[in-house]
């Protein structure tokens, strides 16, 4: 079972990929999922912080559960003026 992961804007450039599917055997927290992602893609640890994250198109916090079939997206912070 997989989780679809999307990267937007500068994060896409830093990762070198637009999207990737990550295999997931059980549900994990978003924080645990990010650790799995870092293990497979070490450049993930070098992304500029803070990063906005959504799970199934809703902004999420570290304790949000991620399950097979979910979509996780990472966005750089947005500023305006």
C-alpha positions as CSV (number, residue, x, y, z in Angstrom):
1,X,0.0,0.0,0.0
2,X,1.3,3.4,-0.9
3,X,1.1,7.1,0.1
4,X,1.4,9.6,-2.6
5,X,3.8,12.4,-1.7
6,X,3.8,15.8,-3.6
7,X,6.3,18.6,-3.4
8,X,5.6,22.2,-4.5
9,X,7.6,25.2,-5.5
10,X,11.1,25.5,-4.1
11,X,10.7,22.2,-2.2
12,X,10.2,20.4,-5.6
13,X,13.5,22.0,-6.7
14,X,15.4,21.0,-3.6
15,X,14.0,17.4,-3.7
16,X,14.6,17.1,-7.4
17,X,11.2,15.3,-7.8
18,X,7.6,16.4,-8.2
19,X,6.0,13.4,-6.5
20,X,6.9,10.0,-5.2
21,X,5.0,7.0,-3.8
22,X,6.1,5.7,-0.4
23,X,5.3,2.2,0.8
24,X,3.6,2.1,4.1
25,X,2.7,-1.1,6.0
26,X,0.7,0.5,8.8
27,X,-0.6,3.9,9.8
28,X,2.0,6.3,11.3
29,X,2.0,9.8,12.6
30,X,3.0,12.6,10.2
31,X,6.2,13.0,12.2
32,X,7.0,9.3,11.8
33,X,6.2,9.5,8.1
34,X,8.6,12.4,7.7
35,X,11.3,10.3,9.3
36,X,10.6,7.4,6.9
37,X,10.7,9.9,4.0
38,X,14.1,11.3,5.3
39,X,15.5,7.7,5.4
40,X,14.6,7.2,1.8
41,X,15.4,10.7,0.6
42,X,18.1,12.3,2.8
43,X,17.7,15.6,1.0
44,X,14.3,15.9,2.7
45,X,16.2,16.8,5.9
46,X,17.7,19.8,4.1
47,X,14.5,21.4,3.1
48,X,14.0,25.0,4.3
49,X,11.9,25.2,7.5
50,X,9.1,25.7,8.3
51,X,7.3,23.5,5.8
52,X,3.5,23.4,5.5
53,X,2.1,19.9,5.2
54,X,-1.3,18.7,4.1
55,X,-2.8,15.2,4.4
56,X,-5.6,14.6,1.9
57,X,-5.7,18.3,1.1
58,X,-6.2,19.5,4.7
59,X,-3.3,21.2,6.6
60,X,-1.9,18.8,9.2
61,X,0.2,18.7,12.4
62,X,2.8,16.2,13.4
63,X,0.3,14.1,15.3
64,X,-2.0,13.6,12.2
65,X,-2.2,10.0,11.2
66,X,-1.0,9.0,7.7
67,X,-2.4,5.8,6.2
68,X,-2.0,3.9,2.9
69,X,-3.9,5.6,0.2
70,X,-3.4,9.1,1.6
71,X,-1.9,12.0,-0.2
72,X,0.7,14.0,1.7
73,X,1.8,17.4,0.2
74,X,4.7,19.6,1.3
75,X,4.6,23.4,0.6
76,X,7.1,26.2,1.4
77,X,5.7,28.8,3.7
78,X,3.8,31.5,1.9
79,X,4.3,35.2,2.7
80,X,2.7,38.3,1.4
81,X,2.6,41.9,1.9
